[in-house]
Amino acid sequence: MKLSRALAGCLLAAALVSCASTPEESAAAEARTVIDKLIAADNLLDLEGAMGCYADDAVLLPPQGDPVRGKAAIRERYTSQFEAWRPVLRAVHQGTEVTEQELVDRGRTLGKLVSTSGGPDKVVDDEYVAKLRREHGLWRIGELAWKPRSR
């Protein structure tokens, strides 16, 4: 009986918290979910899962090299990256800004890239900025920039 009351109390508290969230908080949570899905797809070498996180005209802004524009170019980059590396990553969200037109999620990507050729692994400690916008009713990444974390 005590367990049922405790469970009911927890469910009520969770319901009240979810009702108290603002539209901005809900949108920010959606943005973080997209980033988390992207990292999970990366870790699973799931090309289609990763591509589903990007807008059709998305742009990647890597720390070195030219911008990667559009899904076709992003797919090509992912394909070559997945051939060379097996990601073991996690995202740490540090802040999400909400405007009428977009969401901006800032954070860090931590972990490593395991070489598929037996070479040394690469440690990952990057700072990222992801700009998301609605496309076909869903939040998608329109621009993703990252760079090694400054110490």
GICORBEL-V65002 format. One record per backbone hydrogen bond with DSSP energy under -0.5 kcal/mol. NH is the residue of the N-H (numbers start at 1). CO is the residue of the C=O. E is the energy in kcal/mol with one decimal. If there is no record, write none. Layout:
{{NH/CO/E} {NH/CO/E}}
//
This chain:
{{5/1/-2.0} {6/2/-2.5} {7/3/-2.8} {8/4/-2.5} {9/5/-2.6} {10/6/-2.3} {11/7/-2.5} {12/8/-2.5} {13/9/-2.4} {14/10/-2.5} {15/11/-2.3} {16/12/-2.4} {17/13/-2.3} {18/14/-2.4} {19/15/-2.0} {20/16/-1.4} {21/17/-0.6} {21/18/-0.6} {26/22/-2.4} {27/23/-2.5} {28/24/-2.5} {29/25/-2.2} {30/26/-2.1} {31/27/-2.2} {32/28/-2.2} {33/29/-2.0} {34/30/-2.0} {35/31/-2.0} {36/32/-2.6} {37/33/-2.6} {38/34/-2.3} {39/35/-2.4} {40/36/-2.4} {41/37/-2.6} {42/38/-2.6} {43/39/-2.5} {44/40/-1.6} {45/42/-1.5} {46/41/-2.9} {47/45/-1.1} {50/46/-2.4} {51/47/-2.6} {52/48/-1.9} {53/50/-1.6} {54/51/-1.5} {55/141/-2.9} {58/55/-1.7} {59/142/-1.7} {60/68/-2.7} {61/144/-3.2} {62/60/-0.5} {68/60/-2.5} {69/67/-0.6} {70/58/-3.4} {71/56/-1.7} {74/70/-2.2} {75/71/-3.0} {76/72/-1.9} {77/73/-2.1} {78/74/-2.8} {79/75/-2.7} {80/76/-2.1} {81/77/-2.5} {82/78/-3.2} {83/79/-1.4} {84/80/-1.4} {85/81/-2.8} {86/114/-2.7} {87/85/-0.6} {88/112/-2.6} {90/110/-1.9} {92/108/-2.9} {93/91/-0.5} {94/106/-3.3} {95/106/-1.4} {97/104/-2.8} {99/102/-2.5} {103/132/-2.3} {104/97/-2.5} {105/103/-0.5} {105/130/-2.7} {106/95/-3.1} {106/104/-0.5} {107/128/-1.9} {108/92/-2.3} {109/126/-2.2} {110/90/-2.8} {110/108/-0.5} {111/124/-1.8} {112/88/-2.1} {113/122/-2.7} {114/86/-2.5} {114/112/-0.5} {115/113/-0.5} {116/84/-2.4} {118/115/-0.5} {122/113/-2.4} {123/121/-0.5} {124/111/-2.9} {125/123/-0.5} {126/109/-2.4} {127/147/-3.0} {128/107/-2.8} {129/145/-2.5} {130/105/-2.9} {131/129/-0.5} {131/143/-3.1} {132/103/-3.2} {132/130/-0.6} {133/140/-2.4} {135/138/-3.1} {138/135/-1.7} {140/133/-2.5} {141/53/-3.3} {142/131/-3.3} {142/140/-0.5} {143/131/-1.8} {144/59/-2.3} {145/129/-2.5} {146/61/-1.4} {147/127/-1.9} {149/125/-3.1}}
//
